[in-house]
Amino acid sequence: MRKRFSFTATAGLAALALAAGFAAPAKDAQAETWKFALEEVDGSVQDAFAEKFAELVKEKSGGDITVSIFPYGQLGTSGDLTELVQTNAVQITNASPGHLGSVVEEMQVFSIPYLLSQNDEATKKVLDSADVIYDDLGDSLRKKGLEILTMYPEGEMVWTANKKITKPADFDGFKMRTMTSPLLTEAYKSFGATPTPMAYGEVYSALQLGTIDGQVNPIFAIQEMKFYEVQSHMIWAGQQEFTTSVVTGNDWYNGLSEEKRQILDESIEEATDYIFPKQREYNKERLEKIKEAKPELEMIRLSEEQRDVFRERAEQVRDKYVEMTGEDGKRILEKLTKAFEDAEAEVTN
């Protein structure tokens, strides 16, 4: 697939040219470089995955292939990164399902609250290998020039706010920052909030200035971006694990030699195994840093009864997803729901 670059994507490509010596590689060059762009900053969970992946690729290729990592902001927005991969300017990128939903609408299924399992082992089983992800959704992505390599969670999504929130009524008039995902917008509408889509890099100042009242992210991101500094509460509602995908352009992927594709696939698989426990470790460590930096921050974990109220509201989001995506989306939702149910049954027996 070939797409016309937007202005920002063109700027990202220009930055890539300056930062990485962007040019056609010489045919007889001994080594090659794979460019890996992140949606997050240096030191993030995505960065940990990319660093491990780079280490594995270097080892498996005997140093013939290196991986250059570009943290958030260097090459543009998440949408720009997807375009850069589609056009083979970047080989690999992270792409959150919310953003990929603008390419393949059905990918927004991962934005439905209370869909993923609360059991890490069951979640890994589904995100690692479920046919509904790598065949059904994968086929739709291939038609858009993308190949999905893996998915993994980055931690439970936690609300930060400037007041206590334990029920939907507490969200009345509350401006909650969301990613630019139509279904996430619907999710927070269903919870009673006023969803406010905004770029990641703008969130801190918007919280500081009162343009928004709160945001939702995994703990490590709340700590890295210092969102806790300008908020008074952190709330665990159990509504979602933040998941990311790793994608490449299928032209580039299909053009790899058998040996290089094996290096890529094996490195992705091993990095995925590595990141599941690593992200738990990251989030635990970052929570302790938040507590140490701001001990007066109030931390609230909703009871199951309180969560059930939000869970019931989330049924509206499932209905909206099917309305938006039609029969294909309904089939994806049913298959994914069953995949999580089957995985939970398997790991608990």
C-alpha positions in Angstrom: 0.0 0.0 0.0 1.2 3.5 -0.8 -0.2 6.6 0.9 0.4 10.3 0.4 2.3 11.7 3.4 0.6 14.2 5.6 2.5 17.3 6.6 3.5 15.8 9.9 4.5 12.5 8.5 6.7 14.3 6.0 8.3 16.1 8.9 8.9 12.8 10.6 10.5 11.4 7.5 12.8 14.5 7.3 13.7 13.9 10.9 14.5 10.3 10.1 16.7 11.4 7.3 18.7 13.7 9.6 18.8 11.4 12.5 19.6 8.1 10.8 21.2 9.0 7.5 18.0 8.0 5.7 19.1 6.7 2.2 18.8 3.6 0.1 21.3 1.1 1.6 24.3 0.0 -0.6 23.7 -3.4 -2.1 27.0 -4.7 -0.9 27.0 -3.2 2.5 28.0 -5.8 5.1 25.5 -4.7 7.9 22.0 -3.3 7.8 19.9 -1.3 10.2 16.3 -1.9 11.1 14.6 1.3 12.4 12.2 0.7 15.4 10.0 3.7 16.3 8.2 3.9 19.7 5.0 5.5 20.9 6.7 6.1 24.2 9.7 7.8 25.7 13.2 6.4 26.5 13.0 4.2 29.6 9.4 3.1 29.0 8.0 -0.5 28.7 8.1 -0.1 24.9 11.7 1.0 25.1 12.5 -2.1 27.3 10.9 -4.3 24.6 12.8 -2.6 21.8 16.1 -2.8 23.6 15.7 -6.5 24.3 14.6 -7.1 20.6 17.7 -5.2 19.4 20.0 -7.3 21.6 18.4 -10.5 20.3 18.6 -9.4 16.6 22.3 -8.4 17.0 23.1 -11.8 18.7 21.1 -13.9 16.2 22.5 -12.1 13.2 26.1 -12.2 14.4 26.2 -8.4 14.4 25.1 -8.2 10.7 21.9 -6.5 11.7 21.5 -3.6 14.1 18.3 -2.0 15.4 18.1 1.7 15.8 15.4 2.8 18.3 13.5 6.1 18.0 11.7 7.1 21.2 8.4 9.1 21.2 8.4 12.4 19.5 11.5 12.0 17.3 9.5 10.9 14.1 6.1 12.3 14.8 2.8 11.1 16.2 1.5 7.5 16.3 -0.4 8.0 13.1 2.8 9.2 11.4 4.7 6.2 12.6 2.1 3.9 11.0 2.5 5.7 7.7 6.3 5.5 7.9 6.0 1.7 8.3 3.5 1.4 5.5 5.9 3.1 3.2 9.0 1.2 4.4 10.7 4.3 5.7 10.7 2.7 9.2 10.8 -1.1 9.5 9.1 -1.6 12.8 6.9 0.4 15.2 4.6 0.2 18.1 1.0 0.9 17.4 -1.6 1.0 20.1 -5.0 -0.5 19.0 -6.7 2.8 19.5 -4.5 4.4 16.8 -4.6 1.3 14.6 -8.4 1.6 14.8 -8.1 4.5 12.3 -6.5 2.0 9.8 -8.6 -1.1 10.6 -11.7 -0.1 12.6 -12.1 -3.5 14.2 -8.8 -3.1 16.1 -10.7 -0.8 18.4 -12.1 -3.9 20.1 -9.1 -3.6 22.5 -10.5 -0.3 23.7 -13.6 -2.0 25.1 -13.5 -1.8 28.9 -13.5 -5.0 30.9 -12.8 -7.2 27.9 -9.3 -8.4 28.7 -8.7 -10.9 31.4 -7.5 -9.9 34.8 -5.3 -13.1 34.7 -1.9 -12.3 33.3 -1.3 -15.8 32.0 -4.6 -15.9 30.2 -3.9 -12.5 28.7 -0.5 -13.6 27.5 -2.0 -16.7 25.9 -4.5 -14.7 23.9 -2.3 -11.8 22.9 0.5 -14.2 21.9 -1.3 -16.5 19.6 -5.1 -16.1 19.2 -6.3 -16.8 15.7 -8.7 -13.9 15.9 -5.7 -11.5 16.3 -3.2 -12.9 13.9 -5.6 -14.3 11.2 -8.8 -12.3 11.3 -7.5 -8.9 12.3 -4.1 -9.7 10.8 -5.7 -10.3 7.4 -7.5 -6.9 7.6 -4.2 -5.2 8.5 -2.4 -6.9 5.6 -4.8 -5.3 3.2 -3.6 -2.0 4.6 0.0 -2.8 4.1 0.7 -3.8 7.7 1.9 -7.1 9.4 1.2 -7.5 13.1 4.1 -9.2 14.8 3.0 -9.3 18.4 0.9 -7.8 21.1 1.6 -7.3 24.8 0.2 -5.5 27.8 1.9 -2.5 29.4 0.0 -2.5 32.7 -3.4 -1.8 34.1 -4.8 1.6 33.1 -5.1 3.8 36.1 -7.2 7.0 36.3 -5.6 10.1 37.7 -7.9 12.9 38.8 -8.2 16.1 40.8 -10.9 14.6 43.0 -12.2 11.2 44.3 -14.0 9.1 41.7 -15.8 5.9 42.8 -19.0 6.1 40.7 -20.2 7.4 37.3 -21.8 10.5 39.0 -18.4 11.6 40.1 -17.4 11.9 36.4 -20.1 14.5 35.8 -18.5 17.5 34.0 -15.1 15.8 34.3 -12.8 16.3 31.3 -10.9 13.1 30.8 -8.0 13.0 28.4 -8.2 10.0 26.0 -6.2 8.9 22.9 -7.8 9.8 19.6 -9.9 6.7 19.4 -13.7 7.0 18.7 -14.4 3.9 20.9 -12.4 5.3 23.8 -14.4 8.4 23.5 -17.6 6.4 23.7 -16.2 4.4 26.7 -15.7 7.5 28.8 -19.0 9.0 27.7 -20.6 5.7 29.0 -18.8 6.2 32.3 -20.2 9.7 32.6 -17.1 11.8 31.8 -16.5 14.3 29.0 -13.8 12.6 26.9 -11.1 15.0 25.5 -8.8 13.5 22.9 -5.3 15.0 23.1 -1.7 14.2 22.1 0.3 12.4 24.7 3.0 15.2 24.9 0.4 17.8 25.7 -1.2 16.1 28.7 1.0 17.4 31.6 0.5 21.1 30.7 -3.2 20.5 30.1 -3.5 19.0 33.6 -1.5 21.8 35.0 -3.6 24.5 33.4 -6.9 22.8 34.1 -7.7 22.3 30.4 -8.5 18.7 31.4 -9.3 17.3 34.8 -7.7 13.8 34.5 -6.1 11.2 32.3 -5.7 7.4 32.1 -2.5 5.5 31.6 -0.4 2.6 33.0 1.5 3.4 36.2 4.9 3.6 34.5 3.6 6.3 32.1 2.1 8.3 35.0 5.5 8.3 36.7 7.6 8.9 33.6 5.5 11.8 32.4 5.0 13.1 36.0 1.3 13.4 35.7 1.0 12.6 39.4 2.6 16.0 40.2 -0.5 17.8 39.0 -3.2 15.4 40.2 -4.5 14.5 43.7 -5.8 11.0 43.2 -5.0 7.7 41.5 -7.9 5.3 41.0 -7.8 1.6 40.1 -11.1 0.6 38.4 -9.9 -2.6 36.7 -11.4 -1.4 33.4 -8.5 -2.1 31.1 -4.9 -3.3 30.5 -3.1 -1.0 28.1 -2.0 -3.1 25.2 0.3 -2.3 22.3 1.0 -4.0 19.1 4.3 -4.3 17.2 3.8 -3.9 13.4 5.8 -3.8 10.3 5.1 -3.1 6.6 4.1 -6.4 4.9 6.1 -5.4 1.7 9.3 -5.2 3.9 8.4 -8.3 5.9 7.6 -10.4 2.8 10.8 -9.2 1.1 13.0 -10.5 3.9 15.1 -13.6 3.2 14.0 -16.7 5.0 17.0 -16.3 7.4 16.3 -12.7 8.3 12.6 -13.4 8.7 13.5 -16.2 11.1 15.7 -13.8 13.1 12.9 -11.3 13.2 10.2 -13.8 14.3 12.4 -15.5 16.9 13.5 -12.2 18.3 9.9 -10.9 18.5 8.8 -14.0 20.3 11.6 -14.0 22.8 11.2 -10.2 23.5 7.5 -10.8 24.1 8.2 -13.5 26.7 10.7 -11.1 28.3 8.3 -8.1 28.5 5.4 -9.7 30.3 7.2 -10.1 33.7 9.2 -7.0 32.9 6.2 -4.7 32.6 4.9 -5.9 36.0 8.3 -5.1 37.5 8.3 -1.7 35.9 4.9 -0.7 37.1 5.6 -1.9 40.7 8.9 0.0 40.8 7.3 3.2 39.3 4.4 3.1 41.8 6.9 3.1 44.7 8.6 6.1 43.1 5.3 7.9 42.9 4.5 7.2 46.6 8.0 8.4 47.6 7.8 11.6 45.5 4.2 12.5 46.6 3.1 10.6 49.7 0.0 12.7 50.0 -1.4 11.4 46.7 -4.6 9.5 47.5 -4.8 6.0 46.0 -8.1 4.3 45.6 -8.9 0.8 44.5 -12.5 0.3 43.6 -14.4 -2.6 45.2 -15.9 -5.3 42.9 -19.3 -3.8 43.7 -18.1 -0.3 42.5 -16.4 -1.8 39.5 -19.7 -3.7 38.6 -21.4 -0.3 38.1 -18.8 0.7 35.5 -18.8 -2.8 34.0 -22.5 -2.5 33.4 -22.0 0.9 31.7 -19.3 -0.7 29.5 -22.0 -2.8 27.8 -22.9 0.3 25.9 -19.4 0.4 24.4 -19.8 -3.2 23.1 -23.0 -2.2 21.4 -21.4 0.9 20.0 -18.4 -1.2 18.7 -20.8 -3.5 16.8 -22.7 -0.5 15.5 -19.5 1.0 14.2 -18.0 -2.1 12.7 -21.0 -4.2 11.6 -21.0 -8.0 11.3 -17.2 -8.2 10.9 -16.8 -6.4 14.2 -19.4 -8.5 15.9 -17.6 -11.6 14.9 -14.3 -10.3 16.1 -15.7 -9.3 19.5 -17.4 -12.7 19.9 -14.2 -14.6 19.0 -12.0 -12.5 21.2 -14.4 -12.8 24.2 -14.4 -16.6 23.8 -10.6 -16.6 23.4 -10.3 -14.9 26.8 -12.9 -17.2 28.4 -11.2 -20.3 27.1 -7.7 -19.1 28.2 -9.0 -18.3 31.7 -10.5 -21.8 31.9 -7.3 -23.4 30.7 -4.9 -21.6 33.1 -7.2 -22.0 36.2 -7.8 -25.7 35.7 
